[in-house]
Amino acid sequence: MPEWLTAASNDAPGTPAEIAIRLIVAVVLGGFVAAIYRQTHGRNRADSHTLTTTLVLLTVLIAMVSMVIGNSVARAFSLVGALAIVRFRTIVEDTRDTAFVIFAVIVGMAVGSGLLLLPALGIPIVGAAALLLSRLQEPPMEAGERCTVVVRLALGREAQASLGEPVARLLRASRLVATATAKQGAAMDLTYVGALRDGVSAAQVAAEINRVEGVQSVDVRVGSALRD
């Protein structure tokens, strides 16, 4: 086995070179995790670049944490206490994103602990599974410009009955991806994603949906052009 790989496989790196090797490996493997995310479903989202960057950085940071902890139980409990003060308020709209965050954490822990065989085997297997499931579960997005529409609907209105027809008429492959209460429970925020139909603009989407009875506001966000 090459000397640099032997050094990277030890449980506790003792030299700056060994630490640097593990961090570089973490960056590379984190890039693979991010690439799998983009290839399977992240490429269809306008904000996907944010999560792909996070996945790479998270892999490196977890690798660093694993090296800091090493075999010390005291360090592990100290880090748990220190990180307990951190609060994350970002809402994960797609539950699959959580799986990729956990994926990055596991890869980072494995690299930091020197268990390089685990991510070497796990990344291709998880990537193949994610690619297969993405093809089975999601219909291909039709040609068009990516569009996210957030509609605030008065409470008491049924979403499908009120918005199903106009959303389907304005967007291709549209689907409801998130719901949330608003105005202290007096309204619902409904988030749809899809692709603009030919000849339909974002302004037209906002104007037509805003005419629906019970709609209080419409927020239309257009992303990059998609071709699946």
C-alpha positions in Angstrom: 0.0 0.0 0.0 1.4 3.5 -0.8 2.9 5.4 2.1 0.5 8.3 1.8 -2.5 6.0 1.9 -1.2 4.2 4.9 -0.7 7.5 6.7 -4.3 8.5 5.9 -5.6 5.2 7.2 -4.2 5.6 10.7 -6.8 6.5 13.3 -5.1 9.6 14.7 -3.1 11.7 12.3 0.1 12.9 13.9 1.7 15.1 11.3 0.5 18.1 9.3 0.9 16.1 6.1 -1.4 13.4 7.4 -4.0 15.9 8.4 -3.7 17.7 5.1 -4.2 14.3 3.2 -7.4 13.6 5.1 -8.8 17.0 4.5 -8.0 16.8 0.8 -9.6 13.4 0.6 -12.7 14.9 2.4 -12.9 17.7 -0.2 -12.8 15.2 -3.0 -15.3 12.8 -1.5 -17.5 15.7 -0.5 -17.5 16.7 -4.2 -18.6 13.3 -5.2 -21.5 13.5 -2.7 -22.5 16.9 -4.1 -22.2 15.6 -7.7 -24.6 12.7 -6.9 -27.0 15.2 -5.4 -26.9 17.4 -8.4 -27.2 14.5 -10.8 -30.2 12.9 -9.1 -32.5 15.8 -8.3 -30.6 18.9 -7.2 -30.0 20.1 -10.8 -33.7 20.8 -11.1 -33.7 23.4 -8.3 -32.7 27.1 -8.6 -31.1 27.1 -5.2 -29.3 23.8 -5.5 -25.9 25.4 -5.7 -26.2 26.4 -2.1 -26.7 22.9 -0.8 -24.0 21.4 -3.1 -21.5 23.9 -1.5 -22.8 23.0 1.9 -22.3 19.3 1.3 -18.7 19.7 0.4 -17.9 22.0 3.3 -19.9 19.8 5.7 -17.8 16.8 4.7 -14.6 18.6 5.4 -15.8 20.0 8.7 -17.0 16.7 10.0 -13.7 15.2 9.1 -12.0 17.9 11.1 -14.3 17.2 14.1 -13.6 13.5 13.9 -9.9 14.2 14.0 -10.3 16.5 17.0 -12.3 13.9 18.9 -10.1 10.9 18.0 -10.6 8.3 20.7 -11.2 10.8 23.5 -14.6 10.5 25.1 -14.0 13.8 27.0 -13.5 15.7 23.7 -16.6 14.1 22.3 -18.8 15.3 25.2 -17.2 18.7 25.1 -18.0 19.1 21.4 -21.6 18.0 22.0 -22.0 20.6 24.7 -20.4 23.3 22.5 -22.5 22.5 19.4 -25.7 22.3 21.5 -25.9 26.1 21.4 -26.1 26.1 17.6 -29.6 26.5 16.3 -30.6 26.0 12.6 -33.7 27.7 11.4 -33.6 26.9 7.7 -36.6 24.8 6.6 -35.7 21.7 4.5 -38.3 21.8 1.7 -37.3 18.4 0.2 -36.8 15.6 2.7 -34.3 14.0 0.3 -32.0 16.9 1.1 -31.8 15.6 4.7 -30.5 12.2 3.4 -27.7 13.9 1.5 -26.7 16.0 4.5 -26.5 12.8 6.6 -24.6 11.2 3.7 -22.0 14.0 3.8 -21.7 13.7 7.6 -21.1 10.0 7.4 -18.4 10.4 4.7 -16.7 13.1 6.7 -16.7 11.0 9.9 -15.3 8.1 7.9 -12.5 10.2 6.4 -11.7 11.8 9.7 -11.5 8.5 11.4 -9.3 7.0 8.6 -11.9 4.5 7.4 -11.4 5.2 3.8 -12.8 1.9 2.6 -16.3 2.8 3.8 -16.8 5.9 1.6 -14.9 4.2 -1.2 -17.5 1.5 -1.3 -20.5 3.5 0.0 -20.4 6.4 -2.3 -20.9 4.4 -5.6 -23.6 2.2 -4.0 -25.5 5.2 -2.6 -25.1 7.1 -5.8 -26.4 4.2 -7.9 -29.4 3.8 -5.5 -30.2 7.6 -5.6 -29.9 7.7 -9.4 -32.2 4.7 -9.8 -34.8 6.0 -7.3 -34.8 9.4 -8.9 -35.6 7.9 -12.3 -38.3 5.7 -10.9 -40.1 8.3 -8.7 -39.9 11.5 -10.7 -41.3 12.1 -14.2 -38.8 13.9 -16.4 -39.2 17.7 -16.4 -40.4 18.9 -19.7 -38.5 21.6 -21.6 -39.2 25.0 -20.2 -38.0 27.5 -17.6 -38.0 26.4 -14.0 -40.6 28.1 -11.9 -41.4 28.1 -8.2 -44.8 29.6 -7.2 -45.7 30.4 -3.6 -49.4 31.1 -3.2 -51.0 32.3 0.0 -54.6 30.9 0.2 -57.2 31.9 2.7 -58.0 29.2 5.2 -61.1 27.2 4.4 -60.3 27.0 0.7 -59.3 23.6 -0.8 -56.0 23.9 -2.5 -56.6 21.4 -5.4 -60.1 22.7 -6.1 -59.0 26.4 -6.1 -55.5 26.1 -7.7 -55.3 22.8 -9.5 -56.6 24.0 -12.8 -54.8 27.3 -13.1 -51.5 25.9 -12.0 -51.7 22.9 -14.4 -52.7 25.3 -17.2 -49.7 27.6 -16.6 -47.0 25.1 -15.6 -45.8 21.8 -17.0 -45.1 18.9 -14.6 -46.3 21.0 -11.7 -46.5 19.6 -8.2 -47.1 20.8 -4.7 -43.9 20.5 -2.7 -44.5 22.4 0.6 -47.3 23.8 2.7 -47.2 26.0 5.8 -49.6 28.1 7.8 -49.4 31.9 7.7 -51.0 34.9 9.4 -51.3 32.9 12.7 -53.2 30.1 11.0 -55.6 32.3 9.0 -54.0 31.3 5.7 -51.9 28.6 4.0 -48.7 29.1 2.0 -48.6 26.6 -0.8 -45.4 26.0 -2.8 -45.6 24.6 -6.3 -42.7 23.8 -8.7 -42.8 23.2 -12.4 -41.8 24.6 -15.8 -43.4 27.5 -17.5 -45.4 26.5 -20.5 -44.6 28.0 -23.9 -45.6 31.6 -24.2 -46.3 31.9 -20.5 -44.4 34.5 -18.4 -43.8 34.8 -14.7 -46.0 37.9 -14.6 -48.8 36.1 -16.3 -48.6 33.3 -13.8 -48.8 35.8 -10.9 -51.7 37.7 -12.5 -53.8 34.7 -13.3 -53.4 32.9 -10.0 -54.0 36.1 -8.2 -57.5 36.3 -9.8 -58.5 33.0 -8.1 -61.0 33.6 -5.3 -59.3 33.2 -1.9 -55.8 33.9 -3.1 -54.2 36.6 -0.9 -50.7 36.8 -2.5 -48.6 35.2 -5.2 -44.8 34.9 -5.3 -43.3 33.7 -8.5 -39.6 32.8 -8.8 -38.0 31.8 -12.1 -34.9 29.7 -12.3 -32.5 28.6 -15.1 -33.7 26.9 -18.2 -34.0 23.1 -17.9 -33.6 20.4 -20.5 -34.0 16.8 -19.2 
